[in-house]
Amino acid sequence: MAKKQSVARLDSTYMKHYDAYMERHTKKKKRLFRRIVLFALFVMIVVGSMVTFHVQQQTLQAKKQEHYEELQAKMETLKEEEESLNEEIKLLNNEEYVLQIARSDYFFSKEGEIIFKMPNEDPSY
């Protein structure tokens, strides 16, 4: 069996100063550890909020880009429609074209003219 050897502690002023120094040192380490943990927690919160904000902005930007592309496509179709309508306006300013449309669509005729409407279907034979 091993015997425990106990060392007697001297009650001197040096030991009292050493104990006070060790206690201050221990408290200093605890404060430092708490500061580091608090700082790390703060950094994690800031980084987390920045990442969340960035992801939200990316999502918003993707939606805006998609909406922009849809509007661009719609604008292209509207431009094409505008061009065709401008072309039709130019044609409608031509009297012969208007008369031709009136004859073909509304069966207007000149005096003494007879209009026969032929079916546009192909014969079945």
Phi, psi and omega in degrees: 000135181269135179268142176276131176261126178252138180257131180286140181268131181278140179260076182240168179293327177299315181294323179294318177294320179295317178297317178296319178297315181295321179294316176298318180297318180294316178296322179297318179296319179297315179298317179298316180297317179296319178298316181296317179296316179297317178296317179297319178297317178299315180297318179296320179295315180296314181295318178299316179293324178294319179295316179299315179299318180297316180296318178298319179294322178297316179297315179298319180294321179296318178296317180296320179296318179296316179297320178299316181295321177297317179294324177297316179296318179296320179296321179297315180295322179293324177295318178296319179295320178298318179297316180293323178292322176297321178296319179293323177298317179298318180291323181290340174287344178274121185295323181295321179295318179297317178296322179296317178294318179298321178292315186282322185265326188244008175057036172280146182223163174281168180296131178080006182259139178248133182251129175247126179267120180261140178294144181274359182284150175279144179294152185279351179272000000 
